[in-house]
Amino acid sequence: MLYVFGFSIKTTEEYTCALQTAERSAHVIGFTGEPVKPGLFAWTSYFESGSGLRQGQLSTAVSGPRGKGKLIVEFYRTPIGASLGMWFKTNEGETEVYSGAYPCP
């Protein structure tokens, strides 16, 4: 069960895209420093895939030499369009990192 909720989402394109986006985010880098490193686990509250639709939500800790926070990601992908929303949550609050078209090839 731990694999299903703590590790399996880490094998998806959405997780990889979210981390690549976070690693380029001035806000995330400004808070954590570089390099930005993901936590051991990535948790998913829901995930649906089938008939050309992929959607879900995941969260993972990210940290660097100056601090740490939680990356929260929501994604929606279909053959005709896709979107990604990302927020970075720290003890100082929550900030939108990205919201828009799916940024990864």
Secondary structure, DSSP 4 states (H G I P E B T S, - for coil): -HIIIIIGGGGSHHHHHHHHHHHH-HHHHHHH-SS-EEEEEEEEEEEEEETTEEEEEEEEEEE-SS-EEEEEEEEEEETTEEEEEEEEEETTEEEEEEEEE----
